[in-house]
């Protein structure tokens, strides 16, 4: 988390952002070979930015897992969530590089 805010979210929500960031990396990697994944990647990024932007604009937080809307949001909270996506992307990048490195050692 980059910023301390009054709007906390549990580890499940944070992990869901990180996993989606990892999926974005996988789709980016696959999109280099197939156009379908490029379209899926763009759609996912647009949906994430739209979802986070709507929450910020209306000053609310949506919790899809419990189907609840809570009032209050901030730019810092939104940046924290977007940072989670970036962490997932970077983690998957590192895992991918380690996998390639081990694969090359075996060859």
Order of alpha helices (4+ residues) and beta strands (2+ residues): alpha-alpha-beta-beta-alpha
